[in-house]
Each structure stands twice: as structure tokens, then as C-alpha cells.
Amino acid sequence: MRRLCAVIAAGWLSGAALGALAAPLPAGTPGARQEAERLDRLPPLRPERIGHIDHSGRTEKGRASYYARHFARRKMADGHRMNPNGDSAASKTLPLGTVAKVTNLDNGRSATVKIEDRGPNVGGRVVDLAPKVAAQLDLKEHGVVPVEVKPITLPQPDGTVKLGAGAAEASPQEVTNAVEATKQMTGAADTETAEK
């Protein structure tokens, strides 16, 4: 009986240790930048399932579109009103409050966005952009373009902020700004600060 208890305890402890290793690293902890670099090396995801929120921080690949004029001033999923001249974006899988870098794969142009809404509800599309951001990416001419979405910061269910794949290429100031933006949008814990 004692041996059985020892085996069970050892299994529980090793499972707890593995769980701790797999837990997301808050933005200010040692190793957070290395985790972002590891995420950046992984192949992009092609999110399709609406309702599945991905807190991993991995790059997403798909197509982007932009909000039509009639969406201006409409309430978004986070409760704010859509500002056509803002940096808002909609994602069906990234947590609300995520700050991400979106790159138009046809021309290489990039812009930083805040995920404040849900959508797009069209297969193959990973992000809807505010008209201002669409213009920055030269998306308005074509309407829909292939993009890569790299989360810089993501709010986690425990209230912390995690660095995503986009933090690997971002400057320390961009990371600091993204962490602060995510905290402001979500009320995340103020105990985490961006790694310098």
C-alpha cells in the first residue's frame, strides 16, 4: 500500500511539474521573450472554429477584410464603439484585448491592431480591420488579402498578460506599449511589466 501511494504521489508531482512548465509565462517574467521567439518559429495556425479562443500566442494565417461603413459607431464585443479611424480589429479566435501585428502578405505592409470585436464570420478570414488600418495595409483596393496575424500580447484567463509570437520581432518599446494597451483593455493584473 505504501508503495502504491508513493507511485501515485510521484505521478501527481511529475504531472504538476509538467503543468507548470506548460503554463504561459507572464510578460515580465524571465524567459517570456524566449517563449515568444519559440512561438514565432512554429508554423502559423489557420483558425477556423468560431468560439474557440486561442491563448497560445501563435501566429495565425488567413485572409483579412475590413469593416464596411455601416459598422461605424456600432458596439463591438468589448463594449466600445467601432471607430473607423481607430486601430480596432475583430478576431474569431484571439482573446479580446490582444495586441497584434497584421502583415499584408501581398505587399509586406504591417500595422498594429487591438482585438476588440468578434468576427469575421466568413470561412478562411482571420481578421476584420478598421478602415484606417485597411488603408495602411493597402487592403481597401482589393477588399480581401492574405495576411499573417502575430499576437504581441494576449490577456490570459488568470488575469496576466503573455507575450505572443509578434513580441519576438517587436522592439522593447513596442512590447511595453502592447502590454500597457492589453492591461488597459482588460484590466489585467498590474504586477506584470514588459521585459526590457
C-alpha positions in Angstrom: 0.0 0.0 0.0 2.8 2.4 0.9 4.5 1.7 -2.5 1.2 2.4 -4.3 0.9 5.7 -2.5 4.5 6.6 -3.4 3.8 5.8 -7.1 0.6 7.9 -7.1 2.4 10.8 -5.4 5.3 10.7 -7.8 2.9 10.7 -10.8 1.0 13.6 -9.4 4.2 15.6 -8.7 5.6 15.0 -12.1 2.2 15.9 -13.7 2.2 19.1 -11.7 5.7 19.9 -12.7 4.9 19.4 -16.4 1.8 21.5 -16.0 3.9 24.3 -14.5 6.3 24.1 -17.5 3.4 24.3 -19.9 1.8 27.3 -18.2 2.1 30.6 -20.0 4.9 32.9 -18.9 3.6 36.4 -17.9 5.1 39.2 -20.0 7.6 40.4 -17.3 9.0 37.1 -16.2 12.4 35.8 -17.2 12.1 33.7 -20.3 9.0 35.4 -21.7 10.9 36.8 -24.7 12.5 33.4 -25.4 9.0 31.9 -25.3 7.8 34.5 -27.8 10.8 33.6 -30.1 9.8 29.9 -29.8 6.2 30.7 -30.7 7.4 32.7 -33.7 9.3 29.7 -35.1 6.2 27.5 -35.0 4.2 27.1 -38.2 1.2 29.5 -38.5 -2.3 28.3 -37.5 -5.3 28.5 -39.8 -8.1 29.2 -37.3 -11.5 28.1 -38.5 -13.5 27.3 -35.4 -15.6 30.2 -34.1 -15.9 30.2 -30.4 -12.5 28.6 -29.7 -10.4 31.2 -28.0 -6.6 30.6 -28.6 -4.5 31.9 -25.7 -1.3 30.3 -27.2 0.2 33.4 -28.9 0.9 31.6 -32.1 0.9 33.2 -35.5 -2.3 32.9 -37.5 -2.5 32.9 -41.3 -5.6 33.5 -43.4 -7.4 36.4 -45.2 -8.3 39.8 -43.9 -11.2 42.0 -44.7 -12.3 45.3 -43.3 -15.4 46.8 -41.7 -18.0 48.3 -44.0 -19.1 51.9 -43.4 -22.4 50.9 -41.8 -20.5 49.4 -38.9 -19.1 52.8 -37.8 -20.2 53.6 -34.2 -21.7 50.1 -33.7 -21.0 48.4 -30.4 -18.2 45.8 -30.6 -17.8 42.7 -28.4 -15.7 44.5 -25.8 -18.5 47.2 -25.4 -16.7 50.0 -27.2 -18.0 51.6 -30.4 -16.2 50.9 -33.7 -14.2 53.8 -34.7 -13.3 53.8 -38.5 -10.2 55.9 -37.7 -9.0 53.7 -34.9 -6.8 50.6 -34.7 -9.6 48.1 -33.9 -9.8 44.6 -35.3 -12.1 41.6 -35.0 -10.9 38.0 -34.5 -12.9 34.9 -34.0 -10.1 33.1 -32.0 -7.8 35.7 -30.3 -8.8 36.9 -26.9 -10.4 40.3 -26.6 -7.6 42.7 -25.5 -4.9 41.1 -27.7 -2.5 43.5 -29.4 -1.3 42.0 -32.7 0.8 42.9 -35.7 -1.1 42.2 -39.0 1.0 41.9 -42.2 -0.4 42.0 -45.7 1.4 39.1 -47.4 0.9 40.6 -50.9 2.9 43.8 -50.2 4.7 43.3 -46.8 2.9 46.3 -45.2 2.2 45.9 -41.4 0.0 47.6 -38.8 -0.6 47.1 -35.1 -4.2 46.4 -34.0 -6.2 45.8 -30.9 -8.6 42.9 -30.9 -11.9 44.4 -29.6 -14.5 42.5 -31.6 -15.5 39.0 -32.8 -15.6 38.0 -36.4 -15.2 37.7 -39.3 -17.9 35.1 -39.8 -16.6 34.1 -43.2 -14.5 30.9 -43.7 -10.8 31.5 -44.3 -10.8 35.0 -42.9 -8.9 35.5 -39.7 -9.3 39.2 -39.1 -11.6 42.2 -39.9 -9.8 45.6 -39.7 -10.9 49.1 -39.1 -10.9 51.1 -42.4 -7.9 53.2 -41.2 -5.8 50.1 -40.7 -7.1 48.6 -44.0 -5.8 51.7 -45.8 -2.4 51.4 -44.0 -2.1 47.8 -45.3 -3.3 48.9 -48.8 -6.2 46.4 -48.4 -9.1 48.7 -49.5 -8.3 48.3 -53.2 -8.7 44.5 -53.1 -11.1 44.1 -50.2 -9.7 40.8 -49.0 -6.0 40.0 -48.9 -3.8 37.2 -47.4 -2.4 38.2 -44.0 -0.3 37.0 -41.1 -1.5 37.9 -37.6 1.2 37.8 -34.9 -0.1 38.5 -31.4 2.3 40.7 -29.5 0.5 40.5 -26.1 -2.5 38.4 -25.1 -4.6 38.5 -21.9 -4.7 35.2 -20.1 -7.6 33.7 -18.2 -5.7 34.2 -14.9 -5.5 38.0 -15.4 -1.9 38.1 -16.5 -0.5 39.3 -19.9 1.5 36.9 -22.0 3.9 37.7 -24.9 3.0 36.1 -28.2 4.9 35.4 -31.4 4.8 39.0 -32.5 6.9 40.1 -29.5 9.9 38.2 -30.9 10.2 40.9 -33.7 8.9 43.9 -31.7 11.2 46.5 -30.1 11.2 46.7 -26.3 9.1 49.9 -26.5 6.5 48.2 -28.8 6.3 45.4 -26.3 5.9 47.8 -23.3 3.2 49.7 -25.2 1.4 46.5 -26.1 1.5 45.2 -22.5 0.0 48.5 -21.3 -2.7 48.5 -24.0 -3.7 45.0 -23.1 -3.9 45.9 -19.4 -6.0 48.9 -20.2 -8.4 47.0 -22.4 -8.8 44.1 -20.0 -8.0 45.4 -16.5 -5.2 42.7 -16.4 -3.0 42.5 -13.3 -0.6 45.4 -12.9 2.1 43.2 -11.3 3.4 42.2 -14.7 5.7 44.6 -16.7 7.2 44.2 -20.1 10.6 42.6 -20.3 13.2 45.3 -21.2 
